[in-house]
């Protein structure tokens, strides 16, 4: 039943890239059957499709990025996919215990999953991370979540303040009303599958 609900949601939410979305979803769902990556709950009402994960992995490989952290990795759909498809060191951070355990159980070799609150991480310890992935952990459009998300971006930026090396922030399905948070950054690429379903890749 969950699969049927998901595919119906795909038809509506990802209509601009529908054929590609469905192809990748079927292909990798078959490969990953039984490993827990098909599970989802809020905020993953529309879980990140494998096509988006594929595009992220392709960018990481193209830019030869060596370290990636997903902030709020959920059940590990993106984290574990790019862990298998890239040579980068992958870190996933997830506060929800159930999601963390599933992500950790199905993690790819070399991937590190941590049960931590992304707002309480010491970002100075992540200063060597070259790429951050944010798949809308603060999905509800509330004033509180707006502040939390802005705080998260500021923490990343402060950790990179004295570092000249380029770093990237990849957002997945972030509401357009929050674009101002990234106004100081260069937008390198947008992959759009629908009005509210997009990957955006920024650099400093």
N, C-alpha and C positions, 0 to 999 in steps of 0.2 A: 504493500500500500504506500509506503514512504517513497518508493521509487516512482510510482505513478504520480504522486503529488509533486515530486521534484520535477519530473518531465513536463508536467502541466505548467509549473512555474517557469521553467526554462523557455517554453513557447512564448510567454508574455515578456519576461524580463530580458531575454537575450536574443530578441528577434533579428537584430542586425547581423548576427554571426551564427544564426540558428543551426545551419547544416554542419558547420565546423564544431560548434558546441556539442551537438548530439553525437557526431562521429567520435570525438575524443572521449566523451562521457561513456559511451558504450564500450569503446576499445579498452580504456583503462579501468572501467568498472569490472570488466571480465578478468583482466590481469590481477586486479586487487581484491577479488571476491573473497570475503571472509576475513579481511584484515582490519576491519573497523573503520576504514576511511569513508564508507558510505553513511556513517552515522552523523547526525547533526541535531542541533537544537539552537535556540537563540544564543548569539546573534546570527547564527548561520541558517536563517530561514531560506536564503538563497545561497547555499554553500558555493564557494569559489569553484567554478568549473575547471576540469582538467585542462581545457584549452588555455585558460588564463595562466595556470601553473606552467604549462608548456612554453608560453610566450615569455614568462618570467625567467625560466631556466635558460631559454635561448639567449636572452639578454645577458644573463650572468656569464654564460660561456663566451659570448661575443666580446664582452668587456674584460674577460679574464679576471673576474672578481674572485677573491680568495676567501672572503668571510662574509657570511650573511646571518642576520638575526631577524626572525619573525616575531613581532611584538603582539602577543595574543594569538597563538597558533592554533587554538581550538583542538580538534581531534587530529591535527597534523596533516591535513590534506595538502597544503602548499609545502610545508616544511619537509615532509618526507618525500614528496615528489621531486623537489629540486635537490634533495639529498642524494637521490638515485640518478638524476640526470645531469649533475654538474660535479666538478672536482673541488668545489668550494667547501670550506668548513661551515656547517650549518648549525645554528642555535635556534631553538624554539622556546618561547616563554609563555606559560599559560597558568592563570590563577585557579581556574576551575579544576578540582581534583579528578573528577570523572574524565573530563576531556584530556587532562594531562596524562592519566594512566593509559588511555587508549593510544594517544600520540606516542608515548614512550614505548609501549608494547610493540607498535608497528614501525618504529623508527628505522630509517635506513642506516647502513653501516657508517660509523663516524659522525652521525648526527647526534647532537646533545639536546635533550629536552629538559627544561627546568620548570618546576612548580613554583613560580614566583609572580608577584604582582608587578606588572610593567611600570607602574608609577612609583615603585619603591626600589627599583634596581639602581645600583650605583653605576651610572652611565660612564663615569670616568674609567671604569674597568672595561668598558666596551669601546674605548677610543680607537682600537685597531679594527673594529668592524667596518667593512667597506660599503655595506648595503643593508638598509633596514626595510623590512616589509611590514606594512600596516594594512590589514584587511578589515578596516572599520570596527575595531573593538568597542567603540563608543557609538553604537549604531542609532540609538534613540536620539531624536533631535531636541534634546533638552538643553537648557542653559548650563546645567551642571556638566553634562557630557561635552559641551562645547569648550568649557574651561579645561576639563580633563585632557581633551585631545590637544588643545593648544599647549598645555603644560608638557605633554609628552613630546611634541615637536621641539619645544624650547629646551628640554632636557637633552635631546639628541644634538641640537645645535651647540649648546654650551660644551658638551663633551668633545666637540670638534673645533672649538674656538681657536686653539693654538696649533692646529694641524693643517698644513697646507694641502695635503693630499686630497684628491677628489673623493667624495663619498656620494652615495645615492640613497634616495628614499622612494620606494615603490608603494603606491597606494592602490588598494583594491576596493572598488565600490564606495569610495568616500563621497558623501553628499556634496553636490556642487556648491552649496551655500558655505562650505568650509574651505573653498579654494584660497581665500585670503591668507590662510596659515602658511601657504607655500609661495607667497608673492615675492619673497627674497631669493627664490631658487629658480634655476633654469629648468624648463620643462623639455625633456628630450624626446618623449614618445607618449602617444595615447593609443590604446587599443580599446575601441568602443564596440560593445555588443548590444547596447541599449541606452536609453536616456540616463538610467541610473546604474548601469553596469559597465564600468570602465576600469582599465588599468592606466595609471599615470606614473611615469617615471621621471623623477626630478634629480638634479645634481646641484651641488653647492656652487 
